[in-house]
Amino acid sequence: MKFFLEHCLSSLVKATTNITTEIFVVDNNSTDGSKHYFQGKFPNVIFIWSKENHGFAKANNLALERASGKYVLFINPDVIVGEHTITACLDFFERTAGAGALGVKMLDGSGAFLKESKRGFPSPATSFFKLSGLSNLFPHSQTFSKYYLGHLDENKDHVVDVLAGAFMLVKKEVLDTTGSFDEAFFMYGEDIDLSFRIHQAGFKNHYLSNPAIIHFKGESTQKRSESYVKHFYGAMIIFVHKHYSGFKAKWYTKLIDIIIIIKAATVKFGVNRKKPLAEPEETAPGNLVVIGSSDECDSVLSIIKSAEIKANILGRVTPQSLDDLPNIGKIDDLNLILKNYKANEVILCEGVMSYENIIQILSTLPQTIKKRFYSNGVSNIISSDNKDISGNIIVYN
């Protein structure tokens, strides 16, 4: 996770260059050597090193206690934002009356849209339609696909029920009214609960289709583990008992109990089990194109060589219109180059290309192309193809 966090912080620092900002990182007693790794890096970032795993809600609240800004952004460590993401969100707040919180369009590491970017409030019917598969059969139905608000165009802005805690910008005055994350939720459900309370307080939750961000997913949790089942559906029970009452609460709790039994059995006996989440590891690139400047390409090749990985480097695509150094083409012809060279992987280099450029390119690349990411000045290359499994890294040794 520390390598993904490094890219996240690199993007956040650039996105807040002209904004008075406090950036807090709360480490929940990680065991990957993060404290040593970040010594001397990001001098303006405030690191809070916990001696125990407090869970998502309390960790965010620890930082919130020390924050003094007009707006508060809750953000996951496996997120990359564009250079103008924060300013665009702040501008939206300034011109939109009644806005309490907002989230943005999220893409995973392959460029696929993450449906949890916008969600509806949970209810027995909504949950049943999702779990029964009806939401998949009718993905754009206002009735059957309410969990992910499938009837709302992902490429348009909307007022929505639930925002994702992976990127959730909230007015501080709204948090003063509603309170922050409820620490009864250890992991999962706290963003639903806070979104619900913001709505109850008379404010609106907004989904913005532009700007988009990358949320690699799969870096924090093992979604097909018994622990995931326990925490996720346990959080739903907490939410139901907190906000619903009477027959609705009783019926919904029974439904969740049944789901927990089924899901736990599925995990235990390996029914439909996919590749388990593993620690990020070095994996050899395939037929690879590097997209970046000559210097960035040299840095990427140095990392790959140091990691003692044999890679078939097909060449460099330049993001600059006036780059007469050795390359196999310009960024405007990228898809044609990938086809002609039979490439199946790209490394997108931040530097000459901005993070915004990378996010825009990501969404245009075929899903069959594996995407890897390099940030200028770091010593690793990251990738994550699937929201349900961990990504992998190539690290300079």
N, C-alpha and C positions, 0 to 999 in steps of 0.2 A: 504493500500500500504506500510506502514512503516514496517510491518512484512516481506513482500517479499523483501523489500530493505535491511533489516538486513541480510537475508540469502545471498543476492547478494553481499553485502560488505564483508561478511565473506569469501565467495569464492574468491572474487577479491584480498583480502589481502593475502590469501594463494597462489594465482596464481602469485603474484608479489613479493614473498619473496626475490628472488635473482635478482630483476630488480629495477633499480632506477626509481621510479614512483611517480607521483602526482595523487591522486584520488580526484576528485571534485564531490560533490553532489549539484545540483541546485534544490531547493525546490520552486515550483511555487505557493507559498502562499497556501499550503495544509491546510486542516481544521481537520486533524486527530490526532493532537497533536505530530507531528513528531519532532518538535524542542525540546520539553521537553523530548520526549522519547529517543532521541539520545544524550542528554547531558551526557558527560563522556564516551560515547561509541566511539570506533574507533578514538582514539586521533590523528592519522596521516592522517585522511580523512578531507578534507577542505569542510565545508558546507557553501553554499551560500543561504541565506534565503531571497527570493524575497517577496516583499509586494504586488505583483500582479501576475496573471497568464500570463506570457509572451508568452506561447506557446512553442512547442518543439524546434523550430529552434533557437529562441532568447535565450532560457535557455541554450542550448548547446554552443551558441556563448559567453555567459557570462563567462562560464568556460574556453573556448578556449582562451579568451583574457588574461587569467592568466597562461595558460599552457606554458611550456618551453621545452617539450620533442621533440624528433626526430620523434616520432610517436604519433598519437592521436587516442584513441579508444572512439567512441561514443557508449554508451551502455544503455539499458533500466534498470530501477530498478527492474524489475521482471524477471531477468536473473540469472542463476547459471552457472558458468564456472568451468572447471576442473583445477587441479593444474598446468598442463603444457599447457593449452590452449594458453596463451599469448606468452610464449616462442616459441611454435610451429609456431605461426603466424609470429613472428619476424624472426625466422629462414627462413621461406618461403620468406619473403621480401628480406632478405640478399642474397638469392641464385637465385632470379627470376628477371631478367632484365625487365624493363618496367612496373612492377607492381605499380599501384597507390593506390589501395585500395583492401581490401579483407573482405569477410564475411565467415561464417562457417555454417555447417549443424545445424539447429535448430529443437529441439523436443519440443512438448508441455508437459504439466504436466502429460499426460497419456502415453507419449512415442511415440506419432504419429509424423511423419515428417511434418514440417511446410513448405508448398510449397513456401511461400514468401522468403525462404532462397535464392532463385535464381529466377530472373524475367527478362522478356524482356522489352524493351522500349515500352511505350504505343503508339498505333496508332489507327485510326478508325477501321481498320479491326481486330486488336488484341482485342480491347475492345468489338466489336460486337460478335466475336466468344466466348468470355468469358460470356457475358451477355445473349447470346442466348442459352447457354447450350452446344454448339458444343464442347467446350474445355473439358467438362465432358464426352461427348460421345466418344471423341477421345483424351484421356488424354496424349497419347504419340506422338501425331501428331506434327510435326515441324510447320505445318501451323495453325492448329486449337487451339493448346495448347501453343502458343508462350508466352502468358502472364506469365505463370509459367515455361516456357522452359521445358515442359513435356517430350520432346524428349531427354533431357540430364539426364543421370543416376545420381540420388541423391547420390549414393555411390562412385562417381568418381569426381575428381577435374575438374573444367571447367573455362574458361574465359566466363564471363556473362555480360549482360547489366547492370542490377540493383541489388544493394545490399540493405539489410534491415538496417534501422537506428537503429534497436534494438541491432545490433552488427556490427559495421562498423569501421574497423581499416584502417587509412589513413596516408600516409606519410605527415609530416608537410610541407615539401617543395612542395608537390602537392597542399595542401590547400593554400599555399602562392601564387600559380599560379592560381588556380581556384576560390579562395574564399571559404568560408565555407557555411553553410546552409543559404539559402535565407529566410530572415525573413518575406517576403511576404506570406510565407506558415505558417499558425498558427499551424496546425497539419495535418499530412499526406502530401505526395507528395514531401516533402523536401529531402528525401533520393533518390527519383527518379531523382529529379532535380540535386542534387550533383553528382550522378552516371553519369548522362548525360554529365555534364560539365567536369568530370574527363575523360570520353571517348573522348569528343571533344578536350581536351588538349593533346591527344595522349598517355594517360596512359591506362592501362588495369585494369578492375575490375575482381577479382578472387573469385570463390566460392571453399571453401575447404570442402571436405566431412568428413575429420577427422583432428582435433578433433570436436566433437559435443558438443553442449551446450543445456541447458534447457531454453526455453522462455515460461513462464507460460501463457502469453497473457491474454486478457480479464480483466486485472487488471487496465487498464488505460482508457478504453473507453467502451461505450455502443453502440455496432455495429448496433443495430436495433432501434436507436433513431433518431429523426429528426435532432438533432445536429450532429450526425455522418454523415448522408446523406449530410447535408449542408457543413461540413468541408471537407469530403473526396472528393466529386465531385466538390466542389468549388476549391479544390487544383488542380484537373485535369484541370479545366478551366484556372487557372493561368499558369500551365505548358504549355498548348497548346498555349496560347497567347504569352508566353515567347519564345518558341522554334520553333513553326510552323507558317506558313504564307500562305496567299492566300486561294485557294479553300480547301486545306487540313484542315487548321485551322477553316474555316467557317463550313465545314461539320462535323468536330469533335465536335465543340462547340454545334451545333444543336443536335447531338447525345447525348451529356452529358445533355443538357437541358431536353430532353425527358426522359432520365434515372432518373434524379432528380425528375421529376413529378411522374413517376411510383413508384420509391422507397419511396418518401414522402407519397404517397397514401397508399402504403403497410404498412408503419409504422403507419399512422394515423388510418387506419381502421382495423389494426390487422391481415392482410392477412399473413398467414404462420408465424405468430409471434411465436417465441420460448420463452423460459424462459427469462425474462428480467434480465439485469445485476443488481445485488444487492450488498450491502456492504458485505464484507467477514463476515461470521458468524460461530459460533461453530456448528458443526454437529456431531452427535454421530457416532463413528466408528462401523462397523459391526463385522464380524468374523475376527479378526485382528491378524496378525503376525508381530512382531517387529524384524527387521534385524539390529543387532548391538551388541556391547559388553554388558556385564552385567550391567556396570555402566550407559551406554547410555540407556539401557532398563529401568533402575530405574528412570532416569530423565524423560523419556517419560511417564511412568506411573504416576509420580508425577504431570506432567502437566495435564494429563487427569483427575486425581483425584481432583486436585485443581479447574479445570473447572467444577467439579461436573457432569461429563459425565460418564454414565455407558457404559463400553465397554467390549465386550467378547474377552478377550485376550487369544488367543490359545496357545501362547508360543513365545519363542525367537529363532531365527535362528542366529547362530554365523558366523561372517565373518572370524573368525580365525581358522586355522587348528588345533591349540592346545589350545582349550578352554574346560576345564573339568567342568566348572560351568553349572548349570542347563540350558538345551536348548533342542529343539526338532529336531535339525539337523544342518548340515553344509550348507553354502551358495552354494556349488557345487550341492546340491540336492534340490535347492529352489523350482523349478516348481513341482517336485514330492511331496514335503512337502505341498505345497499349495493345490494340488489336493487331497492328502490323508486326510488333515485336513479340507477340504472344506472351505478354507479361501477365502474371497472376498476383503480383504484389506491388505495392507502392510504399515509399516512405515519404510522408509529407513533412517538410522541414519548415519550422517557424524561424523567421529572421527577416530575410528579404520579403518573404510572404508573411502576412499578418495571421494571427489566429482567426480573424474573420474570413480571410481568404481561404484558409484551410477548411473551416466549417462549411463554406459555400461549395468548395470543390468536393468535399466529402459526400454531400447530398446528391451530387451528379454522377458519381462513380458507380459502375455496376456492382451489384452485391457479390458477384463472383470474384471480385478483386479484393484481396486482403489489404487492409490499411494499417500502416504503422506510423508512429508519430515521434518526431524529434523536435525538442525546443532548444533554441539557441542558448548555448552556454551550459547545458546539462550533459551528463555523461552516460545517458541511457536512452533507449528507444522502447516505447511502450506500444501495446496493441491489445485490443479486446474485441473479439468478433461477435460475442453472444452475451446477452444480458444474464443468462442463467449459469455461465461458467466464468471462472477467473480468467483474466487476461494473461499475457506473458511479456517478458522484458528481455532486452539484450543490454547487458551492463558492461561498461568499460572496466576491465580488471587491472 
